[in-house]
């Protein structure tokens, strides 16, 4: 083997570019999650390269990474753009989360200690107090993941982390109805109470209902929004939250897990 490929010289040389592409991907992902880059917005390589003062190579790598994660789509002769919000994807994410988080919770409960339960309780309280959308998303994820951490299943936790990241854009839909956030916080309290009792079946049932209900509600919201004329959709985005809340109330269902619109979901 030649000196040029013996050991790690080539891998070391590639690291800076990999780091740059990861940095660009993280920045673009955050902009998508926060709504700064809207669904279907073009992701032009030249503009992104100029913004970050880099060549086109790390930008292409970043866009390929985002496409593999579902944040972007790349089409021949059209280039890259932000992936649209999908009702089917939202529901599927929460269906998968429901199954995996129920499994993780069942594995974790026997291993919880007084110290881990204090941590989960503190994280639940922090999420309940939080009103900033960006911070709430992080606090909500921290609460959920702390419930499952004692399971000692690193690959399962890695999958759950990826699903939480994929669902961030959908979770933020609820902030059009912040006054209903309390219902989700109450569900968190019920789940935590079952965990503290060591009641595995009840805790698993509650977390599954919590997540499945949210997925169905987001699915309904996006499906209904997609059916609206473009003009009506545009107008709806500028309606004050109080007015939209009043319009949404008559659609409430009898089941508790189905009693919120997708905007009200908080999982």
TARATA-V333635 format. One record per helix or strand. SS is the DSSP state (H for helix, E for strand). FROM is the first residue (numbers start at 1). TO is the last residue. If there is no record, write none. Layout:
ss | from | to
SS | FROM | TO
SS | FROM | TO
//
This chain:
ss | from | to
H | 9 | 33
E | 42 | 43
H | 45 | 52
H | 56 | 69
E | 72 | 75
E | 79 | 82
H | 87 | 109
H | 114 | 129
H | 133 | 151
H | 154 | 197
H | 200 | 227
H | 230 | 236
H | 241 | 249
H | 256 | 258
H | 262 | 264
//
